Structures are given as structure tokens and as C-alpha cells.
Amino acid sequence: MLTKKQAKFLKSLQIKKYRKESGNFVVEGAKNVLEAVNSPFVVEQVYGTPSFLEEHAEILADIPCEEASEKELVSAGSFASNNAGIALVKMPRNVPLKVQGDEFVLVLDDVRDPGNLGTIIRVADWYGIKKIVCSQDTVDVFNPKVISATMGSFTRVSLYYCDLEAYLGRANAPVLGAFLEGENVHQMEFPKAGYLVMGNESKGVSEELEAKVTQKISIPRFGGAESLNVAIATAVLCDNLKR
Amino acid sequence: MLTKKQAKFLKSLQIKKYRKESGNFVVEGAKNVLEAVNSPFVVEQVYGTPSFLEEHAEILADIPCEEASEKELVSAGSFASNNAGIALVKMPRNVPLKVQGDEFVLVLDDVRDPGNLGTIIRVADWYGIKKIVCSQDTVDVFNPKVISATMGSFTRVSLYYCDLEAYLGRANAPVLGAFLEGENVHQMEFPKAGYLVMGNESKGVSEELEAKVTQKISIPRFGGAESLNVAIATAVLCDNLKR
């Protein structure tokens, strides 16, 4: 059983301020909990339904586990239903990522929607992109809606939040940026490594960052839609990058 | 001012049963309302804030308009905020689409999430795909969350709901289908026209429809994610189709 105090603590971790204070975040649902347990993340506790804990007893063997009902999991979390569990996980520190000379790094300039960030992390993971650098205003990766939308990919993709202007000012690799008027990605050769900058949902890439972009690129349009959602555009660009 | 009766009527149109009864659906927010007015759809009424109605007086000239406050628009609609308007629009009948010999048609097998369907319609519009055939269990296109996610593209893409097994049984063009284990789309030649079947969010393409697919195709994976969201996969496949 989840005590009132435990439920209140888990619930508080939906808010960034309390995650920062405690150094913890929560992971909800079977897929994400199992991915967290199977990853380098430090899982401090799993609250699970009796059937979830029993079914995964082997993989959960080294983790402190406690039984909780579906109702308790829902009231302590952000899901409308949860017949599996919630993991309490230690939040890693925000540390600069060591970029290798042969890899592409995603750069997110103020992506605000949790679903979009989570989906972008899942897309990056699909395409083997392991690092994402985010502006300070980009939504927090440890927001439970972001974690949920990653479908476990948060365990394989590292994020670093910083001042992007300063960061890209020090970059010594091509900086591609997604714009409505750029080079057609169906017709260009991509460099072997570098950065790919994606902009805010409504404003796109900011003027300050535009100045750091060395090559503007575009997804060709064949119909009437004015734009594509940022997670959709990221996926299409990664697919073009990797072919 | 919106009367209580009008507000109640608009609100009722969030439910499919009432849309069917009245033959109407609602379109919310500046972008979608203006796209509806500028389209072949029959807009019966626009409820708008005084500033929205004034700013777009010219394009709204032939439409019956009524003033409403932001608060009234929110309470009569599905948005958390709406400083523009709501349009009451006549719902077109569900009629079979005439497929030309040189076009690609999307086929959706039981896509359930309104945000996914809306995003798929927007993606189809971006790539110049004008027709989508949906299974009877696919979420209704006139659901306000679907309309909202299309960002106006619902005015340029036609949908038809039917029994897909029977429909594809009569198809005399290639039927491509998205599967995790299919031909790598980075290495294959696409036919010039045909159908592209996308499956349900968790179950993928059903067995019954799999039997109608003439070519299974896949987006190559470079990392650890197990799958891609259906709207993301649709966008990547459309991009490959159109290059």
C-alpha cells in the first residue's frame, strides 16, 4: 500500500521545482518502468500492482519494491489508468555531453510541448542519435508527460540544457537548421556529422540562433499545409540524414 | 453574446452522436476558422470575439456572424483558451472517393487517437495526398480534437470511412503497408500510385488487412526505440514516397 505521504511525494514530482529539490523523477507504466530498471538510471523504488511485481520479479530482484493498487498508482501519478507501476528514479545532473567527431547532435531551440519533446527523444533513439542539446526554455525532460511520450527512449538518449547561442558559438562542425525556406533535403548531400537545430512550435528557430546556423535546410512541400509539427519535421529530417 | 441554448448546442457537437443528428461540426481557433471560411465547406455561423470579427470582416462578409466573449467561446468549445472564434460547419456526407490512376491514397486501419489522425491529415496535406480511406473504427474526423490538430488541412484532404477489407479487395493498384519487418524504404523503388496502409497505434495493421497488402515496407531503424508513433511513421513514409 502507498502511504499518503508517499503518494503526495510522488505527485509533487510532476512539478519541476520539487524534482529539483528532491533530485528525483517518476516513470510510469509498464514499458517505461521496465526500460528504466534495465538502464544505467538509478531506480530507488518501484511501486507496482501485485501482478506487475510478480510477472517481472526477476528483473526487479535488486530494486526495493512495494505493492500498490491501480487506484493508488493513478492518484499518485499523471496517468488516467495504470495497471503496472511507478518507479522513483534518481535524476542525473545536467552535464555537458562529449560530442564525437562522427555523430549528429540534435539541438532544440525552445520546444515547449511535453508530447513533442518526448516524441523527439523517441525519434532520435530510432535513428541512433544519442545526444540532444536544449535551450534553457525547452520543456524539462523529467516532466512525466515527456518521459511517458518517450516510450522508454529517455534511457538511451542524453539531454543537456544550456545557453544555445554560447554552445553553438563554440561548435566546430556544420550547424544545419530547419527552416521553411532552406535547401531541399531531397536534393542535398548531408555532412557526415554536425548539429541539427529545430525551432519552437510557433516561432521556429530564433534570430539569435539563426546567426549560428551554417546551412538552412527544408523538407519539400507538395500540398497546402503551411507547416509541419516539430516532432514530425525532426523525424523526416533524421530519416533524410541517415539515408 | 452566445445564448445558453447556442452554447449547449455547440458543446453537444463534441460528441459524434449529436454531430450525426444535427449534421454539423465545430471548428475552433483563428487558423482553422479562417481555413474553413476559405474552403468549399459550408460555414453556417461564426461566433467570434469583436476583435476577431473586425480584423477579418472582409473574408467573413458573407457568413452570419455573432459576437462572443473569450469566456463564452471556451465554455462552448473544447479549447482551454480561444481569443478568436468558433465556426458552425455543415458536415459533408461520407461518400466514396474517386481515386485517380496517378495518385497515392492513405489507408488508416483503426487509428484511435484524435491527435494522431489530425496530424496525419496535416502530413497528407503537406505531401499533396488528397484522399484518406479509414476503417469504421478510426476516430471520427469531425471530432473537434482531430479538426484542431489538422491546422486547417481538413479543408484540403477528403476522408472516407468504410469496410477496408472489402475496399482493398476491389483495389487494382499496389497496396503498400507499414510493418516493422518489411522492405527498407531507403533502398526500394516506390510505385507511382497506389495505397499506403498504416495500422493501429498499438496493434499495427490487422491480420485481415495484411492479407490485402501487396508489399510490406519498413522505415530502417538505427537505434534502440521499439517503434515509431503512427503519425511520425506516416510522415517519414510519405517523404520517401515523394522523393
Contacts between the chains, C-beta under 8 A, distances in Angstrom:
chain1	res1	chain2	res2	distance
A	115	B	115	7.9
A	119	B	229	6.0
A	119	B	232	6.7
A	122	B	225	5.2
A	122	B	228	7.1
A	122	B	229	7.1
A	123	B	225	7.7
A	123	B	228	6.9
A	123	B	232	6.2
A	124	B	223	7.5
A	125	B	223	4.8
A	125	B	224	5.3
A	125	B	225	4.0
A	126	B	219	7.8
A	126	B	221	5.6
A	126	B	222	7.0
A	126	B	223	5.6
A	126	B	225	4.1
A	126	B	228	5.7
A	127	B	221	7.9
A	127	B	222	5.0
A	127	B	223	6.0
A	128	B	222	3.4
A	128	B	223	3.7
A	129	B	223	7.1
A	130	B	223	7.6
A	151	B	225	6.9
A	151	B	226	7.0
A	151	B	227	7.4
A	152	B	225	7.6
A	152	B	226	7.3
A	153	B	224	6.9
A	153	B	225	5.0
A	156	B	223	6.8
A	156	B	224	4.6
A	156	B	225	7.8
A	186	B	242	7.9
A	186	B	243	4.7
A	219	B	126	7.8
A	219	B	239	6.9
A	220	B	242	7.5
A	221	B	126	5.6
A	221	B	127	7.9
A	222	B	126	7.1
A	222	B	127	5.0
A	222	B	128	3.4
A	222	B	242	5.7
A	223	B	124	7.5
A	223	B	125	4.8
A	223	B	126	5.6
A	223	B	127	6.0
A	223	B	128	3.7
A	223	B	129	7.1
A	223	B	130	7.6
A	223	B	156	6.8
A	224	B	125	5.3
A	224	B	153	7.0
A	224	B	156	4.6
A	225	B	122	5.2
A	225	B	123	7.7
A	225	B	125	4.0
A	225	B	126	4.1
A	225	B	151	6.9
A	225	B	152	7.6
A	225	B	153	5.0
A	225	B	156	7.8
A	226	B	151	7.0
A	226	B	152	7.4
A	227	B	151	7.4
A	228	B	122	7.2
A	228	B	123	6.9
A	228	B	126	5.7
A	228	B	235	7.1
A	229	B	119	6.0
A	229	B	122	7.1
A	231	B	232	6.7
A	232	B	119	6.7
A	232	B	123	6.2
A	232	B	231	6.7
A	232	B	232	6.2
A	232	B	235	4.6
A	235	B	228	7.1
A	235	B	232	4.6
A	235	B	235	6.0
A	235	B	236	5.5
A	236	B	235	5.5
A	236	B	236	5.9
A	236	B	239	4.8
A	239	B	219	6.8
A	239	B	236	4.8
A	239	B	239	6.5
A	239	B	240	7.3
A	240	B	239	7.3
A	242	B	186	7.9
A	242	B	220	7.5
A	242	B	222	5.7
A	243	B	186	4.6
